[in-house]
């Protein structure tokens, strides 16, 4: 129903391209309203017997589910917005990335890097993206070492997209070191990998990954996966208080 040319789908797409949290909430609210109206008209058709029940019951069930999902998204986003923004605070700057949340992409394959950046851009996810091409570079960035020694300690990424098969230090070891550090251990880490090994999945969760996603081979599916990641981690997810405001250790 969302992809059938309905106004619900159009408004959801507009919301996902929102330039601020209030913009996202407003447009998602419109989508929710459209979903409720669609459900109302489907019920009328059902009750009028104009359309056979077996042809319309599935659509009603789908409309019910869409209503529940959109209502939950609006309520969650509204609640988080009220917590994050005092009543008398200045309005968000138009065009400003959502809460200035950034992404750390740890990826050694230039083709996969290009695909990920393209997918982010195609989904209008305009947040700052820092790319690390191996495990050492990722750790230097997070721990503010080497070329990153002067990096602002208060600007840790909102989410780390971590490949596993990395040179120098592999992704699982990077994850292990993040979780072992007092100042970094709460950072969200999403394993985004082409690995099909079940042991990698088990080890990823055992070491504290927040999510494990296998890269779809099909680009359209990959774009959709990136869109969902962006919506959740950059819009809906509320990080722990003070997360990313402390300085990581600079020692070995």
C-alpha positions in Angstrom: 0.0 0.0 0.0 2.9 2.4 0.8 4.4 1.8 -2.6 1.2 1.7 -4.7 1.2 5.4 -5.5 -0.9 6.3 -2.4 -0.5 9.7 -0.6 0.5 7.7 2.4 3.7 6.5 0.7 4.4 10.0 -0.8 4.1 11.6 2.7 6.4 8.9 4.3 9.0 9.7 1.6 8.7 13.4 2.3 9.1 12.7 6.0 12.2 10.7 5.4 13.7 13.6 3.5 12.8 16.0 6.3 15.4 18.6 7.1 14.7 18.7 10.9 13.0 16.6 13.5 9.9 18.8 13.6 9.7 18.6 9.9 9.9 14.8 10.1 7.2 14.7 12.7 4.9 17.0 10.8 5.1 15.0 7.6 4.9 11.7 9.3 1.8 13.0 11.0 0.2 13.8 7.7 1.0 10.2 6.5 -0.6 8.9 9.6 -3.7 10.9 9.0 -3.9 9.7 5.4 -3.5 6.1 6.6 -6.5 6.5 9.0 -8.6 8.0 6.2 -7.7 5.1 3.9 -8.7 2.7 6.6 -12.0 4.5 7.1 -12.9 4.2 3.4 -11.9 0.6 3.2 -14.1 -0.2 6.1 -17.0 1.6 4.4 -16.4 -0.5 1.2 -16.4 -3.7 3.3 -19.6 -2.8 5.1 -21.4 -1.8 1.9 -20.7 -5.2 0.3 -19.8 -3.5 -2.9 -16.5 -5.3 -3.0 -16.2 -9.0 -1.9 -14.8 -9.4 1.6 -12.0 -11.8 0.4 -10.7 -9.0 -1.8 -10.8 -6.2 0.7 -10.0 -7.9 4.1 -6.3 -8.0 3.3 -6.2 -4.3 2.5 -8.0 -3.5 5.7 -5.4 -5.5 7.7 -2.6 -3.8 5.9 -4.1 -0.4 6.6 -4.5 -1.3 10.3 -0.8 -2.3 10.5 0.3 0.9 8.7 -1.8 3.0 11.1 -0.2 1.3 14.1 3.3 1.8 12.8 2.9 5.4 11.8 1.1 6.4 15.0 3.9 4.8 17.1 6.6 6.6 15.0 4.9 10.0 15.5 4.4 9.4 19.3 8.0 8.3 19.8 9.4 11.1 17.8 7.2 13.8 19.5 8.2 12.5 23.0 11.9 12.5 22.1 11.7 15.9 20.6 10.1 17.4 23.8 12.9 15.8 25.9 15.7 17.0 23.6 14.6 20.5 23.1 13.5 22.9 26.0 10.4 24.9 25.4 12.2 28.2 25.2 15.1 26.9 23.0 15.9 28.4 19.6 14.2 26.6 16.7 16.3 24.2 14.6 18.2 25.9 11.8 16.5 25.2 8.5 18.7 22.8 6.4 20.7 21.7 9.4 21.5 18.0 9.6 19.3 16.2 12.2 20.7 17.1 15.6 24.1 17.3 13.9 24.5 13.6 14.2 27.3 12.1 12.3 28.1 8.7 10.9 31.4 6.7 11.0 31.6 4.3 8.0 34.4 1.7 8.4 34.8 0.1 5.0 37.9 -0.9 3.1 36.2 -1.8 -0.2 36.1 1.3 -2.4 33.1 0.0 -4.3 31.1 -0.7 -1.2 32.1 2.6 0.2 30.8 4.4 -2.9 27.6 2.4 -2.8 27.0 3.3 0.9 27.7 7.0 0.3 25.4 6.9 -2.8 22.7 5.2 -0.9 22.9 7.8 1.9 22.7 10.6 -0.6 19.8 9.0 -2.5 17.9 8.8 0.7 18.6 12.5 1.5 20.6 11.6 4.5 22.9 14.6 4.6 24.6 14.1 7.9 28.3 14.2 8.0 30.0 10.9 7.1 33.5 10.1 8.1 35.1 7.1 6.3 37.8 4.9 7.8 39.4 2.4 5.5 40.8 -0.1 8.0 40.6 -1.0 11.7 43.5 1.1 12.8 42.2 4.2 11.1 38.8 3.7 12.7 40.3 3.3 16.2 42.6 6.3 15.7 39.5 8.4 14.8 37.5 7.2 17.8 40.3 7.4 20.3 41.6 10.7 18.8 45.0 9.5 18.0 47.5 10.3 15.2 46.0 12.6 12.5 42.8 12.8 14.6 44.5 13.9 17.8 43.0 17.4 17.6 39.4 16.2 16.9 36.7 17.6 19.1 36.1 15.2 21.9 32.4 16.1 22.1 31.7 15.0 18.5 31.5 11.2 18.5 29.4 9.6 15.8 25.7 8.8 16.3 26.3 5.4 14.8 29.2 3.4 13.5 28.6 1.3 10.3 31.3 -1.4 10.7 32.5 -3.9 8.1 34.1 -7.1 9.4 36.7 -8.0 6.9 39.1 -5.1 7.4 42.9 -4.9 7.0 45.3 -4.3 9.9 42.7 -4.9 12.6 39.4 -6.7 11.7 36.0 -5.4 12.5 35.3 -7.8 15.5 38.5 -6.6 17.2 37.5 -3.0 16.6 34.1 -3.7 18.2 35.8 -5.4 21.1 38.0 -2.4 21.8 35.1 0.0 21.6 33.1 -2.0 24.1 36.1 -2.2 26.4 36.5 1.6 26.6 34.6 3.4 29.3 34.0 6.5 27.1 33.1 4.7 23.9 31.3 1.5 25.1 27.8 3.0 24.6 28.3 4.1 21.0 25.9 2.3 18.7 27.7 -0.1 16.3 25.9 -1.6 13.4 27.8 -4.4 11.6 27.2 -3.9 7.9 28.9 -6.7 6.1 28.8 -9.1 3.1 30.0 -12.0 5.4 27.6 -15.0 5.3 29.4 -16.8 8.1 27.1 -17.7 11.0 30.1 -17.4 13.4 30.6 -13.8 12.5 26.9 -13.1 13.3 27.3 -14.9 16.7 30.6 -13.2 17.5 29.3 -9.8 16.5 26.4 -10.0 19.0 28.5 -11.6 21.7 30.9 -8.6 21.5 28.1 -6.1 21.8 27.0 -5.1 18.3 23.6 -3.3 18.3 22.6 -4.7 15.0 24.0 -7.1 12.3 23.0 -6.5 8.7 24.2 -8.4 5.7 24.7 -6.2 2.6 22.1 -6.9 0.0 23.6 -7.7 -3.4 20.8 -5.8 -5.2 21.4 -2.0 -5.0 17.7 -1.1 -4.6 17.5 -3.4 -1.5 20.8 -1.9 -0.3 19.4 1.7 -0.6 16.3 0.6 1.4 18.5 -1.0 4.1 20.5 2.3 4.4 17.2 4.3 4.5 16.0 2.3 7.4 19.3 2.6 9.2 19.2 6.3 8.8 15.6 6.7 10.0 16.3 4.7 13.1 19.7 5.7 14.3 19.6 9.4 13.1 16.0 10.2 13.8 14.2 7.8 16.1 16.9 6.5 18.4 17.6 8.5 21.5 21.2 8.1 22.7 22.2 7.8 26.4 22.7 11.1 28.2 26.1 12.5 27.6 27.0 9.9 25.0 29.9 11.0 22.9 30.7 14.0 25.1 33.7 12.4 26.8 37.2 12.0 25.5 38.3 8.5 24.6 41.6 7.2 26.0 44.7 8.1 23.9 46.9 5.3 25.2 47.4 1.9 23.7 
